[in-house]
Amino acid sequence: MGPEAEAGHAWRDIAASAYRAYAASTGNKNFQGNEMPAWGDLPRPIQIAWEAAARQVESCTLRKADMPFLDEQRWAGWIPPG
């Protein structure tokens, strides 16, 4: 996977959009009920984790229904290219 998603958006932008969608769906509260920070206020490791999640979702959507998901543990310690 390259630094750009197939749709033409940078993976970091897709991850930020997913984060904002999550925040919108929870009333901007995290799993502990605390207010969620803005994307730009998240520590970089958390932003990287959201990017890994976005990339995993893409890999899942490209698989046929009878194919297993790729191992989620492959993202452990992953750093985005570039």
C-alpha positions as CSV (number, residue, x, y, z in Angstrom):
1,M,0.0,0.0,0.0
2,G,1.4,3.4,-0.9
3,P,1.1,6.7,0.9
4,E,-2.0,7.6,-1.1
5,A,-5.2,5.7,-0.9
6,E,-6.9,4.5,-4.1
7,A,-9.5,7.3,-3.7
8,G,-6.8,9.9,-4.1
9,H,-6.8,11.0,-0.5
10,A,-3.8,10.7,1.8
11,W,-4.2,7.8,4.3
12,R,-3.7,10.3,7.2
13,D,-6.6,12.3,5.9
14,I,-8.8,9.2,5.7
15,A,-7.8,8.2,9.2
16,A,-8.6,11.8,10.5
17,S,-12.0,11.5,8.8
18,A,-12.7,8.1,10.4
19,Y,-11.7,9.6,13.8
20,R,-14.1,12.5,13.4
21,A,-16.9,10.1,12.3
22,Y,-16.2,8.0,15.4
23,A,-16.3,11.2,17.6
24,A,-19.6,12.3,15.9
25,S,-21.2,8.9,16.5
26,T,-20.3,8.9,20.2
27,G,-21.2,12.5,21.0
28,N,-17.5,13.3,21.0
29,K,-16.9,11.0,23.9
30,N,-14.2,8.3,24.1
31,F,-14.9,4.8,25.6
32,Q,-14.4,6.2,29.1
33,G,-16.9,8.9,28.5
34,N,-14.3,11.7,28.3
35,E,-14.3,14.4,25.7
36,M,-12.3,13.5,22.6
37,P,-9.5,15.8,21.5
38,A,-9.4,17.2,18.0
39,W,-7.4,15.1,15.5
40,G,-4.6,17.6,15.5
41,D,-4.3,17.4,19.3
42,L,-3.8,13.6,19.3
43,P,-0.3,12.3,19.9
44,R,1.3,11.1,16.7
45,P,1.3,7.4,17.8
46,I,-2.5,7.6,18.1
47,Q,-2.8,9.2,14.7
48,I,-0.7,6.4,13.3
49,A,-2.9,3.8,15.0
50,W,-6.0,5.3,13.3
51,E,-4.2,5.2,10.0
52,A,-3.3,1.5,10.5
53,A,-7.0,0.9,11.3
54,A,-8.1,2.7,8.1
55,R,-5.6,0.7,6.0
56,Q,-6.9,-2.5,7.6
57,V,-10.5,-1.6,6.7
58,E,-9.4,-1.1,3.1
59,S,-7.7,-4.5,3.0
60,C,-10.9,-6.1,4.4
61,T,-13.1,-4.4,1.8
62,L,-10.9,-5.7,-1.0
63,R,-11.2,-9.3,0.1
64,K,-13.9,-11.6,-1.3
65,A,-16.4,-12.8,1.3
66,D,-15.0,-16.3,1.4
67,M,-11.4,-15.0,2.1
68,P,-10.1,-14.6,5.6
69,F,-9.1,-11.2,6.9
70,L,-5.5,-10.3,6.9
71,D,-3.8,-10.7,10.3
72,E,-4.5,-7.7,12.4
73,Q,-1.3,-8.2,14.3
74,R,0.7,-7.2,11.2
75,W,0.1,-3.6,12.3
76,A,2.1,-4.0,15.5
77,G,4.9,-1.4,15.5
78,W,3.9,-0.2,12.0
79,I,5.1,3.2,10.9
80,P,3.5,4.9,7.8
81,P,5.9,5.2,4.8
82,G,7.4,8.6,4.1
